[in-house]
Amino acid sequence: MIQKISKNSVRVRVHRRIRHKVKGTPERPRLCVFRSLKQIYAQLIDDSNGHTLVAAGSGEEGVAGGGNLAGAKAIGRLIADRAKAKGIRKVVFDRGGYIYHGRVKALAEAAREAGLEF
C-alpha cells in the first residue's frame, strides 16, 4: 500500500533541516515566517534563551490585507518597525520550509526595505 505524503509534512521536514543551520542569538535573532491559508505571521526569536522578542501577524487590528500579498508586505514593515524599536537591526531569515516566493518573499523584501539587515 502506498502512503501519501502531505505537503505540510514535507514542509516540516525541510524546516527541521533549515533549523539545524539557522540559529537565532540575542544580537541577531531569527526572523521566522509562518503562513496559513488565511493569515501570515512573523516572529523574531532568540533561540539561545528560547524567547520571542517581537511578533506580528496579519490577524492584528490595523493590518490591511489579511493573509494576501499586501498583508505580507504590511507584516514585513510592521515586524521591522517593532524590531527597530527594540534596537534590533540584524536578523537571520528562516523561511519556515516554504519556498522563497510569493507572500514569504514579499514579507522578507518589505522587512529589508524597512531597515532590517539579512
N, CA, C and O atoms as a GROMACS GRO file, in nm:
protein
  472
    1MET      N    1   0.084  -0.118   0.000
    1MET     CA    2   0.000   0.000   0.000
    1MET      C    3   0.088   0.125   0.000
    1MET      O    4   0.182   0.135   0.079
    2ILE      N    5   0.057   0.218  -0.088
    2ILE     CA    6   0.134   0.341  -0.099
    2ILE      C    7   0.075   0.445  -0.004
    2ILE      O    8  -0.046   0.468  -0.003
    3GLN      N    9   0.164   0.506   0.074
    3GLN     CA   10   0.119   0.606   0.170
    3GLN      C   11   0.144   0.745   0.111
    3GLN      O   12   0.252   0.773   0.061
    4LYS      N   13   0.042   0.830   0.117
    4LYS     CA   14   0.056   0.965   0.065
    4LYS      C   15   0.135   1.051   0.163
    4LYS      O   16   0.121   1.039   0.285
    5ILE      N   17   0.217   1.137   0.109
    5ILE     CA   18   0.292   1.232   0.190
    5ILE      C   19   0.231   1.369   0.166
    5ILE      O   20   0.223   1.415   0.052
    6SER      N   21   0.189   1.435   0.272
    6SER     CA   22   0.125   1.566   0.257
    6SER      C   23   0.230   1.674   0.233
    6SER      O   24   0.347   1.658   0.268
    7LYS      N   25   0.186   1.783   0.175
    7LYS     CA   26   0.275   1.897   0.151
    7LYS      C   27   0.328   1.952   0.282
    7LYS      O   28   0.444   1.993   0.291
    8ASN      N   29   0.243   1.952   0.384
    8ASN     CA   30   0.285   2.007   0.512
    8ASN      C   31   0.392   1.920   0.578
    8ASN      O   32   0.483   1.974   0.641
    9SER      N   33   0.383   1.788   0.565
    9SER     CA   34   0.486   1.703   0.625
    9SER      C   35   0.620   1.722   0.554
    9SER      O   36   0.725   1.715   0.618
   10VAL      N   37   0.617   1.745   0.424
   10VAL     CA   38   0.740   1.777   0.351
   10VAL      C   39   0.795   1.911   0.399
   10VAL      O   40   0.915   1.924   0.421
   11ARG      N   41   0.707   2.010   0.415
   11ARG     CA   42   0.750   2.142   0.462
   11ARG      C   43   0.813   2.134   0.600
   11ARG      O   44   0.914   2.199   0.626
   12VAL      N   45   0.753   2.055   0.689
   12VAL     CA   46   0.806   2.041   0.825
   12VAL      C   47   0.944   1.975   0.821
   12VAL      O   48   1.033   2.013   0.897
   13ARG      N   49   0.962   1.878   0.735
   13ARG     CA   50   1.092   1.811   0.723
   13ARG      C   51   1.198   1.909   0.671
   13ARG      O   52   1.311   1.911   0.721
   14VAL      N   53   1.163   1.990   0.571
   14VAL     CA   54   1.255   2.092   0.520
   14VAL      C   55   1.284   2.195   0.628
   14VAL      O   56   1.399   2.238   0.642
   15HIS      N   57   1.183   2.234   0.704
   15HIS     CA   58   1.202   2.333   0.811
   15HIS      C   59   1.298   2.280   0.918
   15HIS      O   60   1.383   2.355   0.966
   16ARG      N   61   1.285   2.154   0.954
   16ARG     CA   62   1.380   2.095   1.052
   16ARG      C   63   1.522   2.097   0.999
   16ARG      O   64   1.615   2.124   1.074
   17ARG      N   65   1.538   2.070   0.870
   17ARG     CA   66   1.672   2.072   0.810
   17ARG      C   67   1.730   2.214   0.813
   17ARG      O   68   1.849   2.233   0.839
   18ILE      N   69   1.645   2.312   0.785
   18ILE     CA   70   1.690   2.452   0.789
   18ILE      C   71   1.729   2.491   0.931
   18ILE      O   72   1.829   2.560   0.952
   19ARG      N   73   1.650   2.446   1.029
   19ARG     CA   74   1.672   2.485   1.168
   19ARG      C   75   1.803   2.431   1.225
   19ARG      O   76   1.852   2.484   1.325
   20HIS      N   77   1.860   2.327   1.166
   20HIS     CA   78   1.990   2.280   1.210
   20HIS      C   79   2.100   2.378   1.173
   20HIS      O   80   2.206   2.380   1.236
   21LYS      N   81   2.075   2.459   1.071
   21LYS     CA   82   2.175   2.554   1.023
   21LYS      C   83   2.150   2.697   1.072
   21LYS      O   84   2.245   2.772   1.094
   22VAL      N   85   2.024   2.734   1.088
   22VAL     CA   86   1.988   2.872   1.122
   22VAL      C   87   1.956   2.880   1.271
   22VAL      O   88   1.861   2.817   1.318
   23LYS      N   89   2.035   2.958   1.344
   23LYS     CA   90   2.014   2.977   1.488
   23LYS      C   91   2.003   3.126   1.517
   23LYS      O   92   2.075   3.208   1.460
   24GLY      N   93   1.912   3.161   1.605
   24GLY     CA   94   1.896   3.299   1.646
   24GLY      C   95   1.968   3.327   1.776
   24GLY      O   96   1.966   3.244   1.868
   25THR      N   97   2.032   3.442   1.785
   25THR     CA   98   2.103   3.483   1.906
   25THR      C   99   2.041   3.614   1.955
   25THR      O  100   1.964   3.676   1.881
   26PRO      N  101   2.073   3.658   2.077
   26PRO     CA  102   2.018   3.786   2.122
   26PRO      C  103   2.061   3.903   2.033
   26PRO      O  104   1.984   3.997   2.013
   27GLU      N  105   2.185   3.898   1.979
   27GLU     CA  106   2.234   4.006   1.893
   27GLU      C  107   2.175   3.997   1.752
   27GLU      O  108   2.152   4.099   1.687
   28ARG      N  109   2.150   3.874   1.705
   28ARG     CA  110   2.099   3.851   1.570
   28ARG      C  111   1.989   3.744   1.576
   28ARG      O  112   2.016   3.627   1.548
   29PRO      N  113   1.866   3.783   1.612
   29PRO     CA  114   1.758   3.684   1.626
   29PRO      C  115   1.713   3.628   1.491
   29PRO      O  116   1.746   3.680   1.385
   30ARG      N  117   1.637   3.522   1.501
   30ARG     CA  118   1.586   3.452   1.382
   30ARG      C  119   1.448   3.510   1.346
   30ARG      O  120   1.357   3.512   1.429
   31LEU      N  121   1.434   3.556   1.221
   31LEU     CA  122   1.306   3.603   1.170
   31LEU      C  123   1.234   3.484   1.111
   31LEU      O  124   1.266   3.440   1.000
   32CYS      N  125   1.138   3.431   1.184
   32CYS     CA  126   1.066   3.310   1.146
   32CYS      C  127   0.932   3.347   1.085
   32CYS      O  128   0.859   3.429   1.140
   33VAL      N  129   0.900   3.286   0.971
   33VAL     CA  130   0.776   3.314   0.899
   33VAL      C  131   0.688   3.191   0.902
   33VAL      O  132   0.734   3.079   0.880
   34PHE      N  133   0.559   3.212   0.930
   34PHE     CA  134   0.459   3.105   0.917
   34PHE      C  135   0.343   3.160   0.838
   34PHE      O  136   0.295   3.270   0.865
   35ARG      N  137   0.299   3.084   0.739
   35ARG     CA  138   0.183   3.127   0.662
   35ARG      C  139   0.078   3.018   0.664
   35ARG      O  140   0.108   2.899   0.647
   36SER      N  141  -0.044   3.059   0.685
   36SER     CA  142  -0.157   2.968   0.674
   36SER      C  143  -0.234   3.008   0.549
   36SER      O  144  -0.190   3.095   0.474
   37LEU      N  145  -0.347   2.946   0.526
   37LEU     CA  146  -0.424   2.982   0.408
   37LEU      C  147  -0.482   3.122   0.417
   37LEU      O  148  -0.500   3.189   0.315
   38LYS      N  149  -0.513   3.167   0.539
   38LYS     CA  150  -0.578   3.296   0.555
   38LYS      C  151  -0.492   3.404   0.618
   38LYS      O  152  -0.523   3.523   0.606
   39GLN      N  153  -0.385   3.367   0.685
   39GLN     CA  154  -0.304   3.464   0.760
   39GLN      C  155  -0.155   3.441   0.732
   39GLN      O  156  -0.116   3.340   0.674
   40ILE      N  157  -0.073   3.537   0.775
   40ILE     CA  158   0.072   3.523   0.773
   40ILE      C  159   0.127   3.584   0.901
   40ILE      O  160   0.080   3.689   0.946
   41TYR      N  161   0.227   3.520   0.958
   41TYR     CA  162   0.282   3.560   1.088
   41TYR      C  163   0.434   3.568   1.078
   41TYR      O  164   0.496   3.498   0.997
   42ALA      N  165   0.494   3.654   1.159
   42ALA     CA  166   0.639   3.665   1.167
   42ALA      C  167   0.679   3.686   1.312
   42ALA      O  168   0.610   3.755   1.387
   43GLN      N  169   0.791   3.624   1.351
   43GLN     CA  170   0.844   3.639   1.487
   43GLN      C  171   0.994   3.659   1.482
   43GLN      O  172   1.061   3.605   1.393
   44LEU      N  173   1.046   3.734   1.575
   44LEU     CA  174   1.190   3.741   1.598
   44LEU      C  175   1.218   3.660   1.723
   44LEU      O  176   1.169   3.692   1.831
   45ILE      N  177   1.299   3.554   1.708
   45ILE     CA  178   1.319   3.458   1.816
   45ILE      C  179   1.466   3.450   1.854
   45ILE      O  180   1.553   3.439   1.767
   46ASP      N  181   1.492   3.455   1.983
   46ASP     CA  182   1.625   3.431   2.039
   46ASP      C  183   1.630   3.284   2.080
   46ASP      O  184   1.573   3.246   2.182
   47ASP      N  185   1.697   3.200   2.000
   47ASP     CA  186   1.698   3.056   2.025
   47ASP      C  187   1.785   3.017   2.144
   47ASP      O  188   1.762   2.913   2.205
   48SER      N  189   1.884   3.099   2.177
   48SER     CA  190   1.971   3.063   2.290
   48SER      C  191   1.894   3.069   2.423
   48SER      O  192   1.923   2.991   2.514
   49ASN      N  193   1.797   3.159   2.435
   49ASN     CA  194   1.714   3.168   2.555
   49ASN      C  195   1.574   3.112   2.535
   49ASN      O  196   1.501   3.092   2.632
   50GLY      N  197   1.536   3.087   2.410
   50GLY     CA  198   1.404   3.035   2.381
   50GLY      C  199   1.293   3.138   2.398
   50GLY      O  200   1.183   3.104   2.441
   51HIS      N  201   1.323   3.265   2.365
   51HIS     CA  202   1.226   3.372   2.382
   51HIS      C  203   1.188   3.435   2.249
   51HIS      O  204   1.272   3.450   2.160
   52THR      N  205   1.061   3.471   2.237
   52THR     CA  206   1.016   3.551   2.124
   52THR      C  207   1.033   3.697   2.162
   52THR      O  208   0.975   3.743   2.261
   53LEU      N  209   1.112   3.771   2.084
   53LEU     CA  210   1.141   3.910   2.115
   53LEU      C  211   1.034   4.003   2.057
   53LEU      O  212   0.990   4.097   2.123
   54VAL      N  213   0.993   3.977   1.933
   54VAL     CA  214   0.896   4.060   1.863
   54VAL      C  215   0.808   3.968   1.780
   54VAL      O  216   0.856   3.869   1.725
   55ALA      N  217   0.680   3.999   1.770
   55ALA     CA  218   0.589   3.920   1.686
   55ALA      C  219   0.490   4.011   1.616
   55ALA      O  220   0.456   4.119   1.665
   56ALA      N  221   0.445   3.966   1.499
   56ALA     CA  222   0.342   4.039   1.424
   56ALA      C  223   0.265   3.937   1.341
   56ALA      O  224   0.320   3.838   1.294
   57GLY      N  225   0.136   3.964   1.325
   57GLY     CA  226   0.052   3.875   1.246
   57GLY      C  227  -0.054   3.952   1.171
   57GLY      O  228  -0.094   4.060   1.214
   58SER      N  229  -0.100   3.897   1.061
   58SER     CA  230  -0.198   3.967   0.978
   58SER      C  231  -0.336   3.969   1.041
   58SER      O  232  -0.425   4.037   0.990
   59GLY      N  233  -0.357   3.896   1.150
   59GLY     CA  234  -0.485   3.899   1.219
   59GLY      C  235  -0.500   4.015   1.315
   59GLY      O  236  -0.608   4.036   1.371
   60GLU      N  237  -0.392   4.092   1.335
   60GLU     CA  238  -0.396   4.205   1.426
   60GLU      C  239  -0.484   4.317   1.369
   60GLU      O  240  -0.501   4.329   1.248
   61GLU      N  241  -0.538   4.397   1.458
   61GLU     CA  242  -0.618   4.510   1.414
   61GLU      C  243  -0.528   4.616   1.352
   61GLU      O  244  -0.417   4.640   1.400
   62GLY      N  245  -0.575   4.677   1.246
   62GLY     CA  246  -0.499   4.782   1.180
   62GLY      C  247  -0.406   4.732   1.071
   62GLY      O  248  -0.340   4.813   1.006
   63VAL      N  249  -0.400   4.601   1.049
   63VAL     CA  250  -0.316   4.546   0.943
   63VAL      C  251  -0.404   4.525   0.820
   63VAL      O  252  -0.498   4.445   0.823
   64ALA      N  253  -0.372   4.597   0.714
   64ALA     CA  254  -0.452   4.587   0.592
   64ALA      C  255  -0.408   4.467   0.510
   64ALA      O  256  -0.290   4.436   0.504
   65GLY      N  257  -0.503   4.402   0.447
   65GLY     CA  258  -0.468   4.297   0.352
   65GLY      C  259  -0.488   4.156   0.400
   65GLY      O  260  -0.507   4.067   0.318
   66GLY      N  261  -0.486   4.132   0.530
   66GLY     CA  262  -0.500   3.995   0.579
   66GLY      C  263  -0.383   3.909   0.539
   66GLY      O  264  -0.268   3.948   0.558
   67GLY      N  265  -0.410   3.792   0.485
   67GLY     CA  266  -0.304   3.698   0.452
   67GLY      C  267  -0.258   3.702   0.309
   67GLY      O  268  -0.186   3.612   0.265
   68ASN      N  269  -0.298   3.803   0.233
   68ASN     CA  270  -0.257   3.810   0.093
   68ASN      C  271  -0.123   3.883   0.080
   68ASN      O  272  -0.056   3.910   0.179
   69LEU      N  273  -0.084   3.915  -0.044
   69LEU     CA  274   0.045   3.977  -0.070
   69LEU      C  275   0.058   4.113  -0.002
   69LEU      O  276   0.164   4.145   0.052
   70ALA      N  277  -0.048   4.192  -0.004
   70ALA     CA  278  -0.044   4.322   0.062
   70ALA      C  279  -0.031   4.306   0.212
   70ALA      O  280   0.040   4.383   0.277
   71GLY      N  281  -0.096   4.206   0.269
   71GLY     CA  282  -0.084   4.178   0.412
   71GLY      C  283   0.056   4.135   0.449
   71GLY      O  284   0.107   4.172   0.554
   72ALA      N  285   0.120   4.055   0.362
   72ALA     CA  286   0.256   4.011   0.388
   72ALA      C  287   0.353   4.129   0.389
   72ALA      O  288   0.443   4.135   0.473
   73LYS      N  289   0.333   4.222   0.297
   73LYS     CA  290   0.417   4.342   0.294
   73LYS      C  291   0.397   4.426   0.420
   73LYS      O  292   0.492   4.478   0.477
   74ALA      N  293   0.272   4.437   0.463
   74ALA     CA  294   0.242   4.515   0.584
   74ALA      C  295   0.306   4.450   0.707
   74ALA      O  296   0.358   4.520   0.794
   75ILE      N  297   0.302   4.318   0.715
   75ILE     CA  298   0.364   4.248   0.828
   75ILE      C  299   0.515   4.262   0.824
   75ILE      O  300   0.578   4.276   0.930
   76GLY      N  301   0.576   4.260   0.706
   76GLY     CA  302   0.720   4.282   0.693
   76GLY      C  303   0.761   4.418   0.746
   76GLY      O  304   0.860   4.430   0.819
   77ARG      N  305   0.686   4.520   0.708
   77ARG     CA  306   0.716   4.656   0.759
   77ARG      C  307   0.692   4.666   0.909
   77ARG      O  308   0.770   4.728   0.981
   78LEU      N  309   0.583   4.603   0.956
   78LEU     CA  310   0.548   4.610   1.098
   78LEU      C  311   0.653   4.540   1.185
   78LEU      O  312   0.692   4.592   1.289
   79ILE      N  313   0.698   4.422   1.143
   79ILE     CA  314   0.797   4.348   1.222
   79ILE      C  315   0.930   4.425   1.224
   79ILE      O  316   0.999   4.425   1.325
   80ALA      N  317   0.964   4.491   1.113
   80ALA     CA  318   1.088   4.570   1.108
   80ALA      C  319   1.078   4.691   1.200
   80ALA      O  320   1.174   4.724   1.269
   81ASP      N  321   0.963   4.758   1.201
   81ASP     CA  322   0.945   4.875   1.288
   81ASP      C  323   0.952   4.835   1.436
   81ASP      O  324   1.014   4.904   1.516
   82ARG      N  325   0.888   4.722   1.470
   82ARG     CA  326   0.891   4.676   1.609
   82ARG      C  327   1.031   4.632   1.649
   82ARG      O  328   1.072   4.651   1.764
   83ALA      N  329   1.105   4.574   1.556
   83ALA     CA  330   1.242   4.531   1.586
   83ALA      C  331   1.332   4.652   1.608
   83ALA      O  332   1.414   4.654   1.700
   84LYS      N  333   1.318   4.753   1.523
   84LYS     CA  334   1.399   4.874   1.538
   84LYS      C  335   1.369   4.944   1.669
   84LYS      O  336   1.459   5.003   1.730
   85ALA      N  337   1.244   4.939   1.714
   85ALA     CA  338   1.207   4.999   1.842
   85ALA      C  339   1.276   4.929   1.958
   85ALA      O  340   1.302   4.991   2.061
   86LYS      N  341   1.306   4.800   1.942
   86LYS     CA  342   1.378   4.724   2.045
   86LYS      C  343   1.529   4.726   2.024
   86LYS      O  344   1.603   4.663   2.099
   87GLY      N  345   1.576   4.797   1.921
   87GLY     CA  346   1.719   4.809   1.895
   87GLY      C  347   1.777   4.693   1.816
   87GLY      O  348   1.898   4.669   1.822
   88ILE      N  349   1.695   4.623   1.741
   88ILE     CA  350   1.742   4.510   1.662
   88ILE      C  351   1.752   4.554   1.516
   88ILE      O  352   1.653   4.600   1.459
   89ARG      N  353   1.870   4.541   1.456
   89ARG     CA  354   1.891   4.580   1.317
   89ARG      C  355   1.919   4.460   1.228
   89ARG      O  356   1.874   4.455   1.113
   90LYS      N  357   1.994   4.361   1.281
   90LYS     CA  358   2.035   4.245   1.201
   90LYS      C  359   1.962   4.120   1.247
   90LYS      O  360   1.949   4.096   1.367
   91VAL      N  361   1.914   4.041   1.152
   91VAL     CA  362   1.845   3.916   1.181
   91VAL      C  363   1.894   3.808   1.084
   91VAL      O  364   1.959   3.838   0.984
   92VAL      N  365   1.860   3.684   1.115
   92VAL     CA  366   1.878   3.574   1.019
   92VAL      C  367   1.738   3.532   0.976
   92VAL      O  368   1.646   3.527   1.057
   93PHE      N  369   1.722   3.503   0.847
   93PHE     CA  370   1.589   3.476   0.793
   93PHE      C  371   1.562   3.326   0.790
   93PHE      O  372   1.642   3.248   0.738
   94ASP      N  373   1.449   3.287   0.847
   94ASP     CA  374   1.404   3.148   0.848
   94ASP      C  375   1.272   3.144   0.771
   94ASP      O  376   1.169   3.190   0.821
   95ARG      N  377   1.276   3.088   0.652
   95ARG     CA  378   1.157   3.087   0.567
   95ARG      C  379   1.056   2.981   0.608
   95ARG      O  380   0.950   2.970   0.545
   96GLY      N  381   1.085   2.903   0.710
   96GLY     CA  382   0.989   2.808   0.765
   96GLY      C  383   0.960   2.688   0.679
   96GLY      O  384   0.856   2.625   0.695
   97GLY      N  385   1.050   2.656   0.587
   97GLY     CA  386   1.027   2.542   0.499
   97GLY      C  387   0.949   2.577   0.375
   97GLY      O  388   0.929   2.492   0.288
   98TYR      N  389   0.903   2.701   0.365
   98TYR     CA  390   0.829   2.745   0.248
   98TYR      C  391   0.927   2.787   0.139
   98TYR      O  392   1.041   2.823   0.168
   99ILE      N  393   0.882   2.781   0.014
   99ILE     CA  394   0.964   2.829  -0.097
   99ILE      C  395   0.973   2.981  -0.087
   99ILE      O  396   0.875   3.047  -0.052
  100TYR      N  397   1.091   3.037  -0.116
  100TYR     CA  398   1.110   3.182  -0.112
  100TYR      C  399   1.041   3.242  -0.235
  100TYR      O  400   1.105   3.271  -0.336
  101HIS      N  401   0.910   3.260  -0.224
  101HIS     CA  402   0.829   3.304  -0.336
  101HIS      C  403   0.698   3.358  -0.282
  101HIS      O  404   0.652   3.315  -0.176
  102GLY      N  405   0.638   3.450  -0.351
  102GLY     CA  406   0.505   3.498  -0.314
  102GLY      C  407   0.503   3.574  -0.184
  102GLY      O  408   0.576   3.672  -0.167
  103ARG      N  409   0.418   3.528  -0.091
  103ARG     CA  410   0.399   3.601   0.035
  103ARG      C  411   0.523   3.601   0.122
  103ARG      O  412   0.551   3.700   0.190
  104VAL      N  413   0.599   3.491   0.122
  104VAL     CA  414   0.721   3.484   0.203
  104VAL      C  415   0.824   3.584   0.150
  104VAL      O  416   0.888   3.655   0.228
  105LYS      N  417   0.840   3.588   0.019
  105LYS     CA  418   0.934   3.682  -0.043
  105LYS      C  419   0.890   3.826  -0.020
  105LYS      O  420   0.974   3.912   0.008
  106ALA      N  421   0.760   3.854  -0.031
  106ALA     CA  422   0.709   3.990  -0.010
  106ALA      C  423   0.734   4.037   0.132
  106ALA      O  424   0.773   4.152   0.153
  107LEU      N  425   0.714   3.948   0.229
  107LEU     CA  426   0.740   3.982   0.369
  107LEU      C  427   0.888   4.013   0.389
  107LEU      O  428   0.923   4.112   0.454
  108ALA      N  429   0.976   3.930   0.334
  108ALA     CA  430   1.120   3.950   0.350
  108ALA      C  431   1.166   4.080   0.286
  108ALA      O  432   1.244   4.155   0.346
  109GLU      N  433   1.120   4.108   0.166
  109GLU     CA  434   1.162   4.230   0.097
  109GLU      C  435   1.110   4.355   0.167
  109GLU      O  436   1.180   4.457   0.173
  110ALA      N  437   0.987   4.350   0.219
  110ALA     CA  438   0.932   4.464   0.292
  110ALA      C  439   1.010   4.488   0.421
  110ALA      O  440   1.032   4.603   0.460
  111ALA      N  441   1.052   4.381   0.489
  111ALA     CA  442   1.132   4.397   0.611
  111ALA      C  443   1.268   4.456   0.579
  111ALA      O  444   1.319   4.539   0.654
  112ARG      N  445   1.328   4.415   0.467
  112ARG     CA  446   1.457   4.472   0.424
  112ARG      C  447   1.441   4.621   0.393
  112ARG      O  448   1.523   4.702   0.436
  113GLU      N  449   1.338   4.656   0.320
  113GLU     CA  450   1.315   4.797   0.285
  113GLU      C  451   1.290   4.883   0.408
  113GLU      O  452   1.325   5.001   0.410
  114ALA      N  453   1.231   4.823   0.511
  114ALA     CA  454   1.202   4.899   0.634
  114ALA      C  455   1.323   4.907   0.728
  114ALA      O  456   1.314   4.970   0.833
  115GLY      N  457   1.434   4.843   0.691
  115GLY     CA  458   1.556   4.864   0.769
  115GLY      C  459   1.620   4.742   0.831
  115GLY      O  460   1.727   4.755   0.891
  116LEU      N  461   1.560   4.624   0.822
  116LEU     CA  462   1.625   4.504   0.877
  116LEU      C  463   1.732   4.455   0.781
  116LEU      O  464   1.714   4.460   0.659
  117GLU      N  465   1.842   4.406   0.836
  117GLU     CA  466   1.952   4.354   0.753
  117GLU      C  467   1.957   4.203   0.768
  117GLU      O  468   1.968   4.150   0.878
  118PHE      N  469   1.950   4.134   0.652
  118PHE     CA  470   1.969   3.990   0.647
  118PHE      C  471   1.997   3.947   0.505
  118PHE      O  472   2.017   3.829   0.479
   0.00000   0.00000   0.00000
